[in-house]
Amino acid sequence: MSRLLSADRIVGVILLILCCLFTYFAFDLAKTIPPFFKNQPMRVDTLPRILGVAGIIASVVTIIAPTTGAKSAPEHKQLKESQDRMADLSFANFGQAKWGQLVAMIALMIVYSTYLRAGGFIPSTFFLLLFGSIILGERRWVAMVLVSIIAPLAIWLLVTYVLDRTIPPLPRALMDMMRG
């Protein structure tokens, strides 16, 4: 019985209920879209619908998947290593989480969202990625700096030139100085 009522499955059921409600409201959101937006390929309800369906699928997989603590003899060494890694993600290890890192990352994201508009997308995202990787324990400085530079530039270029949306890349004061 305890195999059927594992913490993973209980959380999976709770997430399934929440995702079903979220998806229902996402599909219900179509009623509020103005008529001139109804034929657009990306509407305000597109991403919530995708996230809701993906959440339902992930919840169902969590519910029907075998528990991570199952005592089956693995046939291959890779399978054993994979199971060991998955056991680290179990709710049985929930008390061993690094709460300081979690709090620091949440604080960093709050600071990022607060200063994103004033600091510009590229510098703000650079510092978010750099400090986030430091908080999470990364120590390969070259990789951290390269990822922190390339990722915001690539996202900004994609959003600006492919999706044709405007994101201020630099702080407003610097943009004003560059214009005139």
Salt bridges, closest charged atoms under 4 A:
ASP28 OD1 - LYS31 NZ 2.80
ASP45 OD2 - ARG43 NH2 3.01
ASP45 OD2 - ARG49 NH2 3.04
ASP84 OD1 - LYS80 NZ 3.21
GLU138 OE2 - ARG140 NE 2.71
ASP176 OD1 - ARG179 NH1 3.34
